[in-house]
Amino acid sequence: MFVGGKWKEAEGDKHFLAFSPSTGEEIAQVAEGSREDARQALQEARKASEEFRKWSVWDRASLLQRISIVVEQRKEVLAHALTLDQGKPYYTEAIQEVESVVRTFSETAEQIKWIETSSTATKDPYKRVYSFLQPKGVYAVITPWNFPLMVPTEFIAPGLGAGNTIVWVPAPTTTVCSVKFAECFEEAGVPKGVINLVTGMGNVVGDEIVSSPYSDAIAFCGSSATGKLIAERGAGKPLLLELGGNGPTVVLKDADLDYAAQSIAKGCFTNAGQICSATERILVQKNVHDALVEKLTMYAKQVVLGDPFDTKTTMGPLNNYPVIKKNEQHVADSQKRGSTFLVGGKRATHLSNDLFFEPTVIIDVKQDSLYNLDETFGPVAPVMSFSTQEELLKITHQNKWGLASAIYTNHLKEAISLAEKMPTGLVNINENSNYWEPHIPFGGVAGKSSGIGRVGGKYAIQEMSDLKTISIDLH
């Protein structure tokens, strides 16, 4: 673990094993932190906060740029660790994730220099009121295994930019690449205690940093169930939560079906579907249902499962056994309800490990099925049909998710009208639901279970800052 600017073992020299999801082989022994380890990290972050909050914005920007440069220099090493630890294909996905990390740190360094706050007019002619951003203090950051480098970056870059110190707990199943990432912070000269990495189990070290009085605010990305628990354990603290999603992808009868099928397939099968904004329920107007399904099935059959270090591979394994069991549960539920599986629906048996799941296309998906109501987090393309916009809107509002959705149509008026009615924080028109760039606001909507606040560029910086207002009497 990286605590107070030093590498240390866990209390009692306790470890857990890390395995490659693509081969099942042991790849590392990882320090399993205790509550005392987490408390020590929080105390180091608290001490560092006193000095770091005094840094000028330009000094913070320089630090972020140094991190960006070090990550760029270590790109291949980080991508290799990412593929080994998480399972995503090295050439088509892991390298791109590291490049997104480089871009985000660099862009955040610029964004924090140009954020403006306001002065406020007053009724009293002798008063002057102005506002500015200040750090919140010590941030407890907990991140998932699906994008184990990029998701932490979404919190750490704006968190540092805003002047906060960080205690970071990564997902246990992708700790190895998280440690490699933390090495970049050390090489970039991050002051001791400003970023602290505590590895271990979420219900121990994660719970400690969330509930401790030494943390001032919480940033978390992961499941909605865990997000709710974190909100309870950290009650009263500012929350930035990016949670689950199963937003609808809508295909209208006038859409370009060749383009839509290709784009949707990418939304379904990138990162083996393990993305909170993945295309997991597809609502197609009846006029074009069969034509789209035929094209989508063709793309599913073209996916190449295999060794994620092989240049021919286009999809790797699922990351862990709970997620593959959830996929199998959703298959069984849909089969019971009479859906038809055109391709996939089971583990791939010809590969070296049993975490590979075949790309799957399902039709006749029922509205009460788990594919419609739950988040699958796998390489699935569940298709439902609709006739009228009234029927469509009823289906889109049926589940508890409100993160990202997509609409395919060549009719601009209908696209905008429908987008404004989508119960999601992000709507992509003629692009799959996964499309996002690091400066774009991203998050859920009220009344749903997809999170609180926004990540992305200046929006994350503002979320992770306090707005201080000062009034002056000139009389």
N, C-alpha and C positions, 0 to 999 in steps of 0.2 A: 504494500500500500504506500501511497505517497502522501505524507502528512507533515505539515510544517516545513516543507522544503526538503524532506529527507525520505528515503525509502526504508520501510520497516516491515517486519513480519507481524502477524496477528498476535494478539495476546495469547499466551500459552502455545505459540507456534502451531496453531490449528490450521488445517488446510482442507480444501475439497478438490476433486478432480474435474478437469475440463476435457471434453471429448469433441472430436470433429463430427459434425452431423452427417458429413458425406461418407465417412469411412467407419465411424464408430470407434476410432483409435483414440487413446489418451494423448492429449497434446500438452498438458501442463498440470502442475499442482498450483492451486491458487490460494492465497491467504484468505482465511475465513474470519473476518473481523467480528469482534464482540461489541456489546454496547459501550464498553469502556474505550475501545478503539474509536468508535464513532464520537464519543464525548471528547476525546483528546483532539480529534480533527476539528470539532466545533470550537473548542477553546483556542486552537491555533488560528482558525478563521476569524474568531472574535478579536484576538490580539492584532492580527494583520489588518483588520478592518479600520482600526483607528488611524493608521497611516495611509492606507490605500484610498480611503475616501477623500483625502486631501489632494490626491494627484489631479493635475489638470486634465482636461479632456484630451488635449494634444498628447500628453504623456500616455494616457490610456490607449489612444489610437496607435501610437508607436508600438506599444506592447502587442496589440492585436495584429499589427502588420508583421511583427517578428514571429508570432505564432504561425501566421499564414505562410511565411517563407519557410519555416522549419517543416511544416506539414508537406509543403510542395517538395522539398528536398527528400523527404522520407516517403513519398507517395507509394512507391512500389512495395516497400516494407510494410506499410500500413495496410495496403490493399491485400497483400498476401496474408497477413494476420487476420484480416476481416473475412476473407474467403475460408480460411482454415477454421475459424471460430464460429462464423455465422452460417456459411454454406452457399452464399450467393456467388454466381459466376464471376471469376476474376476479371476477365477481359471486357465483359459487357455491362457489369454492374458495380463491382468493387472499386475499380479504378475511378469510375464516375462519382461514386459516393465520396471518395477522398477529394476529388476535384471540387465537389460542392462544399466540402469543409474549407478548403483553401479560399474559395470565392467568398464564403460567408464571413470568415474572419476579416478578410481584406475589405469587403464592402461595409461591414459594421464599423471598421476603423474610420471610414469616411462618413458614414451616416451620423455617428455621434458628434462629429464636428459641426454639422450643419443643422441639427435639430434646433428649432426656435420655439420659445415660449412667449407668453404675452404680457402686456401691461393692460390693466383694466380701468376703464373710465369710472369715475365716482361722482356722486351727487355733490359731495363736499369739494369746493374748488381748491381747498388747501391740501387735499390728500392725493398721494400718488401710490398706486398699487401695482406691484409686478410679481411675476411668478417664475420659478426656475426649477430644474430637476435636481434631486439629490439621491444618493444611494439609499436603498432600504436597509442594507447591512449585510448579514450573513444569510446566504441563500442555501436551502436544502434542495438539492437537485437529484431526482431519481429518474433513470432512463431505461428504455426497453431494449430488447435484443434484435429487433427487426432492422433498425438502422443504427447500430451501436456507435458509430462515429458522427453521423450527421445530426441525429436527434440531440445528443449532448451539446453539439455546437449551437443548435438553435437556442439553447438556454445559456451556455457558458459565454459565447461571444457577446450578446447583448448584456448579460449579467455583469461581465467585466467592464464593458463599455460604460455601463451606468455607474460603475464604481463599487459594485458589491464584491464580497469575497464568497467563495463557493466551497461547499462540501458535497461531493458527487458520489453517489452510489449507483453503479451500473448493474444491469441484469446479470445474474450469476452465470447464465449460459453463454454470455459473450464478454466475459471479464478479460480474457487474454488480449484481445485487440484493444480493450479499454486501457490496459496497462501500457501498451505500446503508444497509445494516444497521449497518456499522461507524461511519457518520456519527452514528448514534444514540448510540453509546457516547461519542463525543467530546462531543456536545451535553449528555449527562447528567453530564459531569464525571468520567468514569472517569480515575483518575490515570495519568500517562504510564507506559507499560510494563506496565500491568496487563492490558490486552487488546491484542494485536498481530495484525494481519491481513497475511498474506503470500500473495500470489496467484501462480499459476504452475502448473507441471506436477507431478503427484503424485510421479513418480519422481525429481524433483529437490528441490523445497522440502519436499514431504511426507516423503520419505525422510530428509532432513537433520534435520527436527525430531524424527523418531522415533528415529533412531540416535545423535543427538548426546548427549554427556555433560551438556549444559546443560539437557536436559529430564529431569524426574523421573518422569513418568507419562504414559500415552497413553490418549486416548479417540478411538475411530474408529467411524463408521457407514458401511457400504458392503458390497461383495461379500465372500463368504466367502474367495475366493481372495486378495483383497487383504488381508483380515484376517489370514490365515495368514502372508503375507509380512511384514506389520507386526509380528506377534508374533515372528517370527524376527529382524527388524532391530532390534527394541526389546527383545531378550531380557533378562530380569531385571527389567524395569520393570513396575509395576502396570498392568494392562490393563483397560479398560472397552470391550468390543467388542459392537456391535449389528450383526449380520450378516444374511445372506440367510434367506429363508423360503419354504416352500411347504406350510404346514400344511393338513391336510384340513378340509373343511367337510362335515359329516355331516348328512344329512336322513333321519330315521326315518319309518316309515309313518304314524305318528300325528301328524306335524307339521302345523301350519297352513300349507298350501302357498301360499296367496295371500300371506301375510306373508313366508314363507321366500323365495319367488321375488323379491319386491321387495327384501328385505334383501340377499340374495345378489347380485343385480344391482348394487346399490350397492357391495358389496365387490369386485366384478369390475371396475367401470368408473370408479370414483372415481380421479382423477388418472391416467386412462387405464391403470389397473392397475399403475402404477409405485410400488408400496408393498411393503415387505418382508413385511407381514402380509396382503397382498391375497388374495382368494379365487381361487386358481388351480387347485385340484383339488376337485371336488365329488363326494362319494360318496353316492349316493341308493339307498335300499332299493327293490328291484325293483317292489314293489307300487305305488309312486307315481312311478316314474321318468318315464314318459311325460307324466304330468300336470304334474310340475314343469318338465320340459324345455319343454313348450308355453308355460307362463307365463314362463319365463326368456327364451325366444326373443322373446316379445312385448316384454319390457322392453328387450332388446338393440336391437330395431328402432326403439324410441322415442328412443334416444340421438341427440342432434343434434351432429354434428361441424361445426366451423367456427371462425371468428375468435373467439379466447378473450375478446375485449373486447365481443363481441356478447351482448346479454342472452338471446338465444334459444339460444346454444350451451351444451351440457351436458358436452361432452368436447373437450379440445384435442388437440394432437399429442403424439407421443412426443418426448422431449427431444433425442435424438441418433441418429446413424446406427448405432452399434453395437447399441443396444437394438432398433431396428426390424429390423435384420438377424437378431438373435436370435429375434425373434418369427417371422420368415419361416422360419428354420431349424426351429423347433418345428412350424410348419404343415407343412412338407415331410416332416418325420419322422413326423407323425401320419397324413398322407395315405398315406405309404408303408406304414404298418401297418394301413390299412383303416378308419380312422375316418371319420365323416361330418360334414361342416361344414354346419350348418343355416343359418348366417348368418355373413358376414364371412370372415376368413381371408386378407385381402389389404389392401394399401395403398388408401386412398381416392384416387381419381384426379381428382376434380372440384374439388379445393381448390388453394390457391395454392402449397403446398409439399408435398413428398413424404414428410413425417414423420408424416402422419396415417394411423392404422391403424384399420380398421373394427372395431367391437365384434363379438366372435366367440363363437359357441356351437358346441361340438363334442360329439358323442356317440360311443359305441363306442370310447372312449379305452382304449388297451391299457396294461397294467401296466408294460410295458417301454418305454413311450414317454417322450419328454422332458417332456411335460406332467405326467406323474406323478413323474418322477425329478429334474427340474431346476426352476429358478426361471425363469419366463418373463418377468415384469416387463412385462406388456402387458394390453390390454383383452380378456381371454379368459375363457371359462367352459367348461372341459373337464369333461365329466360321465362318471362311471363308475358302475356299478351293483353292488350286493352283495345277498346273501340273508340270511346269518347274521352274528351278531356276531363269530364266529370269523374269517370271511372279511373282515369290515370291519377288524378289528384287524390282520390280516396286511397289508392294503393300507396302513393308516395308518403302519405302521412301515417301509415300503419305501424311503423316501428318506432323505437325510442331514440334512434340515432339522428344526428343533425350536423354532420361534418362536411361532406363534399358530395356533389352530384354532377351529372353531365347531361347535356341535351344535344341530340344530333338532328339538324333540320336545315333546310336552305331558305326558310321563311323567317326573315329577320323579326318582323312584328310578333309572330308567335313565339319565337325563341326568347325575346326579351320579356314578353308577358308571362310565359311559363317560368322563366328563371326567377322572376320576382316572387313567384308563388312556391318555389321549392323550399322545403323546410330544412335548409342546410346553410352553413356559413359561407361556403364556396360553391359556385356553380360555373362549370366550364361548358361553353357552347362550342360544338364541333371539335371537341378535344376530350380525351378520357378524364375520368374523375381524379386520376393521380397527378395531373399537371399542376405544378407549383414551382415557383422560384423563391429563393431565400429571402427576398425583400417584400414578398406579397403577403398581406395579412391572411392568417389561416387559423381557424378555430370553429367551435360549434355555436349553436344558437340556444337561446333561452327556451326552457320547456322540454329540452332533450337531454340526452346523457352523454354528449360528446365533448364536454369540457367547459372551461371558463377562461376568458381572455383570448389574446391573440399572440401567436409567434409570428416572426417575419419582420426583418428590417427595423424601421423606426417604431413599429407597433410593439415589438417585443421590448425595445429599449424603454419605451414609455411605460409598459406594463411592469417592468422591473425597476422602476424609479418611483420616488415620492415627489409629488408636486408641492413645492414649498411656496407659500404666498406671503409677501411682506408688504405692509402698508407704512407709509411715512407721512407725518404731519409737517407741512411746511409753514404753518401759521406763525 
